[in-house]
Amino acid sequence: MGENKLFGTDGVRGVANREPMMVETAVNLARAVAYVLKERKGGKRPRVVIGKDTRLSGYMLENALVAGLCSMGGDALLVGTLPTPGIAVLVRDQKADAGFVISASHNPFQDNGIKLFSADGYKLPDEEETAIENLLAGGKLHKMLPKAGGIGKSFRVEDALERYTDFCVRTFPADMDLKGLRLVLDCGNGATYKAAPAVFKRLGASVTTLHNTPNGLNINARCGSQHTEALREQVLAERADVGLAFDGDGDRLIVVDETGVELTGDHVLAICAKDLKERGKLRNNLAVGTVMSNFGLHTTMRKLGIELACSAVGDRYVLDLMKERGSVIGAEASGHMIFLEQHTTGDGIVSGLQLLAVLRRSGQEMSTLASILQLAPQRLVNVDVAQRPPLETLPTVQAAIQAAEKELGQEGRVFVRYSGTQAMCRVMVEGPTDEMTDRLCHSIATAVKQAIG
């Protein structure tokens, strides 16, 4: 994110009650969106869905967005706490013109963010975000406000949760159910805390739910997709078949098999792509990962005879490449899964359902399904940074990277990049052994910290 750029790789994000996540910024952002939509509709009043996760600051930002939309002549449709992919569903369900999601995904409670869906349920394209940013930067929004008679209204969609859970259930094969399956769900005290248990119970699974008592402060706090320790323990204690962990806004899924082993998005991609291929439903014989996908995934896909295309990091770029190449499945190792024939965006609940459908069809245990992928040793270190100069301008960092690449040779790789959503640099190394991978990763991370930490 550049110094003057509002939108990062996944909307606007920052610490709540500090720029850019201020009430004033949210009001003006909503005004700009309403103005753009109204112009597109020839002056007709736009309708915009607003949903949020469980963060304390969500109430503040929700009201700011409502105020901004109404002041520019737009109508706000409030759906309350709902997973991010649920907003994409409600935008289409309500025939709205756009949707706002108030969430900072897997970040801690003090952070928050605002991202946008267009009328078709896809995340807003970069060019439309740029148009909104330009309108904000122009400083003339106050001159564009309608007269008193042109102010909009707000409405609450009382059955939003039911509409979303109905959608999720419909993505599961109609001739199957989950009866007899023992599941443990970790909702991360986030947006899935009502939806996820409802969906899996409705399909007949026996469900134990962890971390489903949000208080505004405990979202993602040592739980959910980023911290699966409690989930792994519970799966083993209950002898459950599968554990599913969601992040704060419900668009990620991390899986725990019946032996307590954590499975990444790479595992889910391999399992589901193999199943699609076997059933003749893997369009263009293609799956999409990212440049961060594990070396082992490339090896597995070659053995399965499946082409693996890799996008830049970020689920929007996975989706762009899927649409460009005609793929029906894509994923990030972090747990963003896109099943394009089921949904327009990453959805942790829908991803879990697709995986469990494979489990049901196969008659195997999850650990057996996952055994097709052997991950190469990988280390990822996040370094907090005070500034973000181009990495190629940092000689000590470049020297550390080159030394690591020389030692790894053809047996591994190095990937260093700035986060698109946080003030940090991500250092990732894959190699032939845990010792070498860990040592080289920390060597580069140390160089980054000394240079710009």
C-alpha positions in Angstrom: 0.0 0.0 0.0 1.5 3.3 -1.1 1.6 6.3 1.3 -1.5 7.9 -0.4 -3.3 4.8 -1.4 -6.4 4.0 0.6 -7.2 0.5 -0.8 -4.7 -2.4 -0.1 -4.9 -5.9 -1.4 -8.2 -6.5 0.5 -10.0 -3.2 0.9 -9.1 -0.5 3.4 -7.6 -1.7 6.7 -5.9 -0.2 9.8 -6.2 0.3 13.5 -9.8 1.3 14.5 -10.3 5.0 15.4 -7.0 5.9 13.7 -6.6 6.8 10.0 -7.8 5.4 7.8 -10.3 3.6 10.0 -11.8 6.8 11.3 -15.5 7.7 11.3 -14.8 10.6 9.0 -13.0 8.5 6.5 -15.8 5.8 6.5 -18.5 8.5 6.0 -16.7 9.9 3.0 -15.9 6.5 1.6 -19.6 5.6 1.7 -20.4 9.0 0.1 -18.0 8.3 -2.8 -19.4 4.8 -3.4 -23.0 6.1 -3.3 -22.1 8.9 -5.8 -20.4 6.5 -8.2 -23.3 4.1 -8.0 -25.9 6.8 -8.4 -24.1 8.1 -11.5 -24.0 4.6 -13.0 -27.8 4.3 -12.4 -28.6 7.6 -14.1 -29.4 9.4 -10.8 -31.5 6.6 -9.3 -31.1 5.8 -5.6 -28.5 3.0 -5.1 -29.0 0.2 -2.5 -26.0 -1.0 -0.6 -25.8 -4.0 1.8 -23.7 -3.5 5.0 -22.4 -6.4 7.1 -19.7 -6.8 9.7 -17.8 -9.3 11.9 -17.8 -9.2 15.7 -15.3 -6.5 16.4 -16.2 -3.8 18.9 -15.4 -1.1 16.4 -17.9 -2.6 13.9 -20.8 -0.7 15.4 -19.0 2.6 15.0 -18.0 2.0 11.4 -21.4 0.5 10.5 -23.1 3.7 11.6 -20.6 5.9 9.8 -21.2 4.0 6.5 -24.9 4.3 6.9 -24.6 8.0 7.5 -22.4 8.4 4.5 -24.6 6.4 2.1 -27.8 8.1 3.2 -26.3 11.6 3.0 -25.4 11.0 -0.6 -28.8 9.6 -1.4 -28.2 5.9 -1.1 -30.2 3.3 0.9 -28.4 1.0 3.4 -29.5 -2.6 3.9 -28.2 -3.7 7.3 -27.6 -7.5 7.7 -25.6 -7.3 11.0 -23.0 -9.9 11.8 -22.4 -12.2 8.9 -19.3 -13.8 7.3 -17.7 -11.8 4.4 -19.0 -14.3 1.8 -22.4 -13.8 3.2 -22.4 -10.2 2.1 -21.7 -11.4 -1.4 -24.7 -13.6 -1.2 -27.0 -10.9 0.2 -26.0 -8.4 -2.4 -27.3 -10.7 -5.1 -30.2 -11.9 -3.0 -31.4 -8.3 -2.3 -30.7 -7.1 -5.8 -28.4 -4.4 -4.3 -25.9 -2.4 -6.2 -22.9 -3.1 -3.9 -22.0 -4.4 -0.5 -19.8 -3.2 2.3 -18.0 -5.6 4.7 -16.6 -4.2 7.9 -13.9 -6.6 9.0 -10.1 -7.1 9.3 -10.3 -10.8 8.6 -7.7 -12.7 10.7 -6.2 -9.5 12.3 -6.6 -8.8 16.1 -9.7 -7.0 17.4 -8.1 -3.5 17.4 -7.8 -3.6 13.7 -10.7 -3.2 11.3 -11.3 -2.8 7.6 -13.8 -2.0 4.9 -14.1 -4.0 1.7 -16.5 -3.9 -1.2 -18.5 -6.3 -3.3 -20.1 -5.3 -6.6 -23.6 -6.1 -7.6 -22.6 -9.5 -9.0 -21.1 -10.7 -5.7 -17.4 -10.3 -6.8 -15.0 -8.1 -5.0 -14.7 -4.6 -6.5 -12.2 -4.5 -9.3 -9.0 -2.4 -8.9 -10.1 0.2 -11.5 -13.4 0.9 -9.6 -11.4 1.2 -6.3 -9.2 3.7 -8.1 -12.2 5.8 -9.3 -13.5 5.9 -5.7 -10.1 6.9 -4.4 -9.9 9.7 -6.9 -13.3 11.0 -5.9 -12.2 11.0 -2.3 -8.9 12.7 -3.1 -10.8 15.5 -5.0 -12.1 16.9 -1.7 -15.4 18.0 -3.4 -17.8 15.4 -2.0 -19.6 17.9 0.2 -20.6 19.9 -2.9 -22.2 16.8 -4.4 -24.6 16.1 -1.6 -28.3 16.1 -2.5 -30.9 18.4 -1.0 -32.9 17.2 2.0 -35.5 15.4 -0.1 -32.8 13.3 -1.8 -31.4 11.8 1.4 -31.5 8.0 1.6 -32.9 5.5 4.2 -31.6 2.5 6.1 -33.4 -0.9 6.5 -32.6 -4.0 8.4 -32.7 -7.4 6.6 -34.1 -9.4 9.5 -33.6 -12.9 8.0 -30.1 -12.3 6.5 -28.5 -15.1 8.5 -31.2 -17.6 7.3 -30.8 -16.5 3.7 -27.0 -17.1 3.9 -27.2 -20.5 5.7 -29.8 -21.6 3.1 -27.3 -20.7 0.4 -24.5 -22.6 2.1 -26.6 -25.8 2.5 -27.6 -25.6 -1.2 -23.9 -25.9 -2.2 -23.7 -29.4 -0.7 -24.7 -32.3 -2.9 -28.5 -32.8 -2.6 -28.1 -36.6 -2.5 -25.8 -36.5 0.5 -25.9 -35.6 4.2 -23.5 -35.5 7.1 -25.2 -37.9 9.4 -22.9 -39.9 11.6 -20.0 -37.5 11.1 -18.4 -35.9 14.2 -17.2 -32.4 13.6 -15.4 -29.8 15.8 -15.8 -26.2 14.6 -13.6 -23.3 15.8 -15.4 -20.1 14.9 -12.6 -17.8 16.2 -15.2 -15.7 18.1 -15.9 -14.2 14.7 -18.5 -13.9 12.1 -19.2 -17.6 11.6 -20.3 -18.1 15.3 -23.9 -18.6 14.4 -23.8 -19.5 10.7 -21.3 -22.4 10.8 -22.9 -24.5 13.6 -26.3 -24.0 12.0 -25.2 -25.2 8.5 -23.4 -28.3 9.6 -26.0 -29.3 12.2 -28.7 -28.9 9.6 -27.0 -31.4 7.3 -27.0 -33.9 10.1 -23.4 -33.7 11.6 -22.7 -34.1 15.3 -21.1 -30.7 16.1 -19.0 -29.4 18.9 -18.3 -25.7 18.6 -15.3 -23.8 20.1 -14.8 -20.1 20.5 -18.3 -19.0 19.5 -18.9 -16.5 22.3 -17.7 -13.2 20.8 -17.5 -10.1 23.0 -16.0 -7.6 20.6 -12.5 -8.1 21.9 -11.8 -11.8 21.6 -12.0 -12.3 17.8 -9.0 -14.3 16.5 -7.5 -14.3 20.0 -5.5 -17.5 20.1 -8.2 -19.3 18.2 -9.6 -19.8 14.7 -7.7 -20.5 11.5 -4.5 -18.8 12.8 -4.3 -20.8 16.0 -5.5 -24.4 15.8 -4.0 -25.8 19.1 -7.3 -26.0 20.9 -9.1 -27.4 17.9 -6.5 -30.2 17.5 -6.8 -31.1 21.2 -10.6 -31.2 21.0 -10.6 -33.3 17.8 -8.4 -35.9 19.5 -10.3 -35.8 22.8 -13.6 -36.4 21.0 -12.2 -38.8 18.4 -13.9 -36.5 15.9 -13.7 -37.1 12.2 -12.7 -33.6 11.2 -12.0 -30.2 12.7 -12.8 -27.0 10.8 -11.3 -23.6 11.8 -12.5 -20.3 10.4 -11.0 -16.9 10.6 -12.7 -13.8 11.9 -14.7 -13.0 8.8 -15.3 -16.5 7.7 -13.6 -16.5 4.3 -10.7 -18.8 5.3 -10.7 -22.5 6.2 -8.0 -24.5 8.0 -8.7 -28.2 8.5 -7.6 -30.7 11.3 -7.7 -34.4 10.4 -8.8 -37.1 12.8 -5.2 -37.6 13.9 -4.9 -34.0 15.0 -2.7 -32.9 12.1 -3.4 -29.4 10.6 -4.1 -29.3 6.9 -3.5 -26.1 4.8 -5.3 -24.7 1.9 -2.8 -26.5 -0.3 -4.1 -29.8 1.1 -7.7 -28.9 0.5 -6.9 -27.8 -3.1 -5.1 -31.1 -3.9 -7.9 -33.2 -2.4 -10.7 -31.4 -4.1 -8.9 -30.9 -7.4 -8.2 -34.7 -7.5 -11.9 -35.4 -6.8 -13.1 -33.0 -9.5 -10.7 -34.6 -12.1 -11.9 -38.1 -11.2 -15.5 -37.0 -11.7 -14.8 -35.2 -15.0 -15.6 -31.8 -13.5 -12.1 -30.2 -13.4 -12.6 -27.6 -16.1 -9.6 -27.3 -18.4 -7.8 -29.8 -16.1 -6.6 -26.7 -14.2 -6.3 -25.6 -10.5 -5.0 -22.2 -9.4 -2.6 -21.5 -6.4 -0.3 -18.6 -5.6 3.4 -17.9 -5.7 3.3 -18.9 -2.0 1.9 -22.4 -2.7 4.2 -25.1 -1.3 6.7 -26.9 -3.5 5.0 -30.1 -2.5 1.7 -29.0 -4.1 3.5 -28.6 -7.5 4.9 -32.1 -7.2 1.5 -33.6 -6.3 -0.3 -31.8 -9.1 2.2 -33.1 -11.6 1.7 -36.7 -10.3 -2.1 -36.2 -10.6 -1.7 -34.9 -14.2 -3.3 -31.6 -13.2 -2.0 -28.2 -14.3 -1.3 -25.8 -11.5 -1.3 -22.1 -12.4 0.0 -19.6 -9.8 -1.2 -16.0 -9.2 0.1 -13.2 -7.1 -0.7 -13.4 -3.3 -4.3 -12.4 -2.5 -7.6 -14.2 -3.1 -8.7 -11.5 -5.6 -5.7 -12.4 -7.8 -6.5 -16.1 -7.5 -10.0 -15.3 -8.7 -8.8 -13.2 -11.5 -6.5 -16.0 -12.8 -9.3 -18.5 -12.4 -11.7 -16.4 -14.5 -9.0 -15.7 -17.1 -7.9 -19.4 -17.5 -11.4 -21.0 -17.0 -10.6 -22.8 -13.7 -13.3 -23.8 -11.2 -11.0 -24.2 -8.2 -8.3 -22.1 -6.6 -6.7 -21.6 -3.2 -4.1 -19.9 -1.1 -2.2 -22.0 1.4 -3.5 -19.6 4.1 -7.0 -21.1 3.7 -8.7 -18.9 1.1 -10.5 -21.4 -1.1 -12.6 -20.5 -4.1 -15.1 -23.0 -5.6 -16.3 -20.9 -8.5 -19.2 -23.1 -9.4 -20.5 -22.7 -5.8 -19.7 -19.1 -4.9 -18.1 -15.9 -6.3 -15.6 -15.5 -3.4 -13.7 -17.5 -0.8 -16.1 -19.0 1.8 -14.8 -21.1 4.7 -18.2 -22.8 5.3 -18.7 -23.6 1.7 -15.1 -24.9 1.4 -15.7 -27.1 4.4 -18.8 -28.5 2.8 -17.0 -29.3 -0.5 -14.2 -31.0 1.4 -16.7 -33.1 3.4 -18.5 -34.1 0.2 -15.2 -35.6 -1.0 -14.8 -37.3 2.3 -18.3 -38.8 2.0 -17.8 -39.9 -1.6 -14.4 -41.5 -0.9 -15.4 -43.4 2.3 -11.9 -42.7 3.5 -10.5 -40.9 6.6 -9.3 -37.3 6.2 -5.7 -38.2 6.9 -5.8 -40.7 4.1 -7.1 -38.1 1.6 -4.5 -35.6 2.7 -1.6 -38.1 2.3 -1.5 -37.3 -1.5 0.4 -34.1 -0.5 3.8 -34.1 1.2 4.7 -30.6 2.1 8.2 -29.4 1.7 9.7 -27.8 4.9 8.6 -24.2 4.9 9.2 -21.3 7.3 7.4 -18.0 7.3 8.5 -15.1 9.5 6.6 -11.8 9.6 8.8 -8.8 10.4 7.2 -5.6 11.6 8.6 -2.7 9.6 8.7 1.1 10.2 8.9 1.9 6.4 8.5 0.1 3.1 11.3 1.0 0.7 11.7 -1.2 -2.4 13.4 -4.4 -1.2 15.9 -4.3 -4.1 17.2 -1.0 -2.7 18.3 -2.8 0.6 21.8 -4.2 0.0 22.0 -6.2 3.2 18.6 -7.8 2.6 19.5 -8.6 -1.0 22.8 -10.2 0.2 21.0 -12.4 2.7 18.5 -13.5 0.0 21.2 -14.3 -2.5 23.2 -16.3 0.0 20.1 -18.3 0.9 19.3 -19.0 -2.7 22.8 -20.1 -3.4 22.7 -22.6 -0.6 19.3 -23.9 -1.5 20.2 -24.4 -5.2 17.4 -26.3 -6.9 16.1 -27.8 -3.6 14.1 -24.8 -2.4 13.2 -21.2 -2.9 13.0 -17.8 -1.2 10.1 -15.4 -1.3 10.2 -12.0 0.4 7.4 -9.4 0.1 5.6 -6.7 2.0 2.1 -7.5 3.4 -0.7 -5.8 1.5 -2.7 -5.4 4.7 -0.3 -4.8 7.5 3.0 -2.9 8.2 5.2 -6.0 7.9 7.5 -7.8 5.6 6.8 -11.5 5.0 9.9 -13.8 4.6 9.2 -17.3 3.4 11.8 -20.0 2.7 11.2 -23.6 1.5 14.0 -26.1 1.5 15.0 -29.8 1.8 15.3 -29.9 5.6 13.7 -28.2 8.6 17.1 -27.1 9.9 18.2 -25.4 6.7 14.9 -23.8 6.0 14.6 -22.4 9.5 18.2 -21.1 9.6 18.0 -19.3 6.2 14.6 -17.8 6.9 15.7 -16.3 10.2 18.9 -15.0 8.5 16.9 -13.1 6.0 14.4 -11.9 8.6 17.2 -10.6 10.7 18.6 -8.6 7.8 15.1 -7.1 7.2 14.6 -6.2 10.8 18.1 -4.5 11.0 17.4 -2.6 7.8 13.9 -1.3 8.3 12.4 -2.9 11.4 
